[in-house]
Amino acid sequence: MENQTEIKYMIVNPYKSVAGALLLGLFFGAIGLLYSSFKWGLIMMILAVVLLLIPKFGFFLFLLNWISCPFIAVRFCEKYNLRLQALYNTRK
């Protein structure tokens, strides 16, 4: 009898680039946040529009919103990658 080897294939989703998420969040704000978290990207875009409608401090709050987007993007990207890694380790 011949030795038969069993080949197993596993489809794995690609990891998201943390550096890419950081740059997208930095340069595009809430639109760049859509890369790492679609839900939070929409929330931050709606919040940005609402903040720009505030007469006195709206632009300052909008800038704070913009500055927070890269941090949120990196956090959700790392969270996604860790979840993929945990899923891969349980299937081994």
PADRENFI-393177 format. One line per 5 residues: number of its first residue (from 1); their letters; for each residue x, y, z of N, C-alpha, C. Coordinates in nm, 3 decimals. Layout:
# PADRENFI-393177
NUM	a	X,Y,Z,X,Y,Z,X,Y,Z | ...
# end
This chain:
# PADRENFI-393177
1	menqt	0.082,-0.118,0.000,0.000,0.000,0.000,0.087,0.124,0.000 | 0.034,0.223,-0.065,0.107,0.349,-0.072,0.072,0.437,0.048 | 0.169,0.516,0.085,0.144,0.613,0.191,0.063,0.730,0.135 | -0.050,0.753,0.192,-0.132,0.864,0.147,-0.123,0.975,0.251 | -0.095,1.091,0.201,-0.090,1.206,0.291,-0.216,1.289,0.271
6	eikym	-0.267,1.333,0.381,-0.389,1.412,0.376,-0.351,1.561,0.378 | -0.404,1.633,0.282,-0.377,1.775,0.273,-0.500,1.850,0.319 | -0.479,1.937,0.415,-0.589,2.018,0.466,-0.570,2.162,0.420 | -0.678,2.219,0.375,-0.676,2.359,0.334,-0.762,2.439,0.430 | -0.714,2.558,0.461,-0.790,2.646,0.548,-0.790,2.785,0.484
11	ivnpy	-0.907,2.841,0.473,-0.919,2.976,0.421,-0.910,3.071,0.539 | -0.816,3.163,0.531,-0.793,3.259,0.640,-0.811,3.399,0.584 | -0.888,3.479,0.654,-0.902,3.619,0.613,-0.770,3.691,0.632 | -0.739,3.784,0.545,-0.612,3.857,0.562,-0.617,3.952,0.681 | -0.502,3.969,0.742,-0.492,4.065,0.852,-0.505,4.206,0.797
16	ksvag	-0.551,4.297,0.881,-0.557,4.438,0.843,-0.428,4.506,0.886 | -0.380,4.595,0.804,-0.256,4.666,0.831,-0.279,4.775,0.936 | -0.206,4.766,1.046,-0.218,4.865,1.152,-0.161,4.999,1.105 | -0.049,4.994,1.032,0.010,5.118,0.980,-0.084,5.182,0.879 | -0.147,5.100,0.796,-0.243,5.153,0.699,-0.362,5.218,0.769
21	alllg	-0.410,5.156,0.874,-0.522,5.212,0.950,-0.482,5.345,1.014 | -0.360,5.351,1.066,-0.311,5.474,1.127,-0.305,5.587,1.024 | -0.247,5.559,0.909,-0.234,5.663,0.805,-0.369,5.705,0.750 | -0.458,5.610,0.727,-0.590,5.645,0.676,-0.667,5.730,0.777 | -0.659,5.692,0.904,-0.726,5.770,1.008,-0.665,5.908,1.025
26	lffga	-0.534,5.918,1.007,-0.467,6.046,1.022,-0.500,6.142,0.908 | -0.495,6.092,0.786,-0.514,6.180,0.670,-0.660,6.200,0.632 | -0.744,6.098,0.653,-0.883,6.107,0.608,-0.984,6.112,0.722 | -0.938,6.105,0.846,-1.029,6.116,0.960,-1.128,6.002,0.966 | -1.255,6.037,0.976,-1.360,5.937,0.991,-1.375,5.849,0.867
31	iglly	-1.345,5.904,0.750,-1.352,5.823,0.628,-1.244,5.715,0.631 | -1.126,5.749,0.681,-1.019,5.651,0.696,-1.050,5.547,0.803 | -1.134,5.584,0.897,-1.173,5.491,1.003,-1.261,5.378,0.948 | -1.322,5.400,0.834,-1.406,5.296,0.772,-1.325,5.169,0.741 | -1.195,5.181,0.721,-1.110,5.066,0.692,-1.108,4.966,0.807
36	ssfkw	-1.097,5.017,0.928,-1.084,4.926,1.042,-1.217,4.893,1.108 | -1.312,4.985,1.107,-1.442,4.959,1.169,-1.548,5.041,1.096 | -1.630,4.972,1.021,-1.733,5.040,0.943,-1.832,5.112,1.032 | -1.874,5.046,1.140,-1.972,5.105,1.232,-1.918,5.233,1.295 | -1.797,5.229,1.347,-1.740,5.347,1.412,-1.706,5.455,1.310
41	glimm	-1.674,5.417,1.188,-1.652,5.516,1.084,-1.778,5.596,1.056 | -1.890,5.527,1.048,-2.017,5.598,1.027,-2.053,5.686,1.146 | -2.032,5.633,1.266,-2.062,5.712,1.387,-1.978,5.839,1.390 | -1.850,5.827,1.361,-1.762,5.944,1.367,-1.791,6.043,1.254 | -1.834,5.994,1.138,-1.871,6.087,1.030,-1.996,6.166,1.066
46	ilavv	-2.095,6.099,1.121,-2.217,6.168,1.163,-2.184,6.268,1.274 | -2.100,6.226,1.368,-2.060,6.315,1.477,-1.984,6.437,1.423 | -1.899,6.417,1.323,-1.824,6.528,1.265,-1.917,6.631,1.201 | -2.019,6.583,1.130,-2.115,6.675,1.068,-2.192,6.753,1.174 | -2.234,6.683,1.278,-2.307,6.749,1.387,-2.219,6.852,1.457
51	lllip	-2.093,6.818,1.480,-2.002,6.910,1.547,-1.975,7.035,1.465 | -1.971,7.020,1.333,-1.948,7.137,1.248,-2.068,7.231,1.247 | -2.183,7.183,1.287,-2.302,7.267,1.291,-2.310,7.352,1.418 | -2.229,7.322,1.517,-2.227,7.399,1.642,-2.154,7.531,1.614 | -2.216,7.644,1.646,-2.160,7.773,1.605,-2.024,7.811,1.664
56	kfgff	-2.004,7.805,1.794,-1.882,7.862,1.852,-1.766,7.764,1.861 | -1.787,7.650,1.924,-1.678,7.557,1.948,-1.683,7.435,1.856 | -1.767,7.442,1.756,-1.786,7.326,1.668,-1.660,7.284,1.595 | -1.585,7.381,1.543,-1.465,7.346,1.468,-1.358,7.286,1.559 | -1.346,7.339,1.681,-1.251,7.282,1.777,-1.288,7.138,1.811
61	lflln	-1.416,7.114,1.834,-1.461,6.977,1.864,-1.444,6.886,1.743 | -1.464,6.941,1.624,-1.440,6.865,1.502,-1.294,6.822,1.492 | -1.202,6.911,1.526,-1.059,6.876,1.525,-1.027,6.767,1.627 | -1.090,6.773,1.744,-1.071,6.666,1.843,-1.122,6.533,1.790 | -1.235,6.538,1.720,-1.290,6.419,1.657,-1.191,6.364,1.555
66	wiscp	-1.133,6.451,1.472,-1.040,6.411,1.368,-0.914,6.348,1.430 | -0.865,6.411,1.538,-0.743,6.361,1.603,-0.767,6.225,1.668 | -0.887,6.199,1.715,-0.915,6.071,1.780,-0.929,5.956,1.679 | -0.955,5.986,1.554,-0.979,5.880,1.454,-0.860,5.785,1.435 | -0.735,5.833,1.425,-0.624,5.736,1.411,-0.611,5.641,1.530
71	fiavr	-0.634,5.690,1.651,-0.624,5.604,1.769,-0.733,5.497,1.768 | -0.853,5.537,1.731,-0.963,5.441,1.724,-0.937,5.339,1.613 | -0.885,5.387,1.500,-0.858,5.298,1.387,-0.754,5.192,1.424 | -0.648,5.234,1.491,-0.544,5.138,1.531,-0.600,5.038,1.631 | -0.679,5.084,1.725,-0.735,4.994,1.827,-0.826,4.888,1.763
76	fceky	-0.914,4.930,1.674,-1.004,4.833,1.613,-0.933,4.741,1.515 | -0.828,4.790,1.452,-0.749,4.705,1.362,-0.675,4.597,1.442 | -0.617,4.636,1.554,-0.550,4.538,1.640,-0.650,4.437,1.695 | -0.767,4.484,1.733,-0.870,4.395,1.784,-0.913,4.292,1.679 | -0.929,4.338,1.554,-0.966,4.249,1.444,-0.856,4.145,1.420
81	nlrlq	-0.730,4.188,1.420,-0.619,4.096,1.397,-0.606,3.993,1.510 | -0.627,4.035,1.634,-0.621,3.941,1.746,-0.735,3.839,1.739 | -0.853,3.884,1.696,-0.965,3.792,1.682,-0.937,3.689,1.572 | -0.875,3.732,1.462,-0.839,3.638,1.356,-0.733,3.540,1.403 | -0.635,3.590,1.478,-0.530,3.504,1.529,-0.585,3.401,1.627
86	alynt	-0.677,3.441,1.712,-0.739,3.347,1.806,-0.821,3.243,1.732 | -0.890,3.284,1.628,-0.969,3.191,1.548,-0.877,3.090,1.478 | -0.764,3.137,1.427,-0.671,3.049,1.361,-0.609,2.950,1.459 | -0.577,2.996,1.581,-0.513,2.908,1.680,-0.610,2.801,1.731 | -0.739,2.828,1.732,-0.834,2.727,1.778,-0.858,2.621,1.672
91	rk	-0.833,2.652,1.547,-0.856,2.554,1.439,-0.739,2.462,1.416 | -0.622,2.494,1.472,-0.504,2.411,1.450,-0.519,2.274,1.505
# end
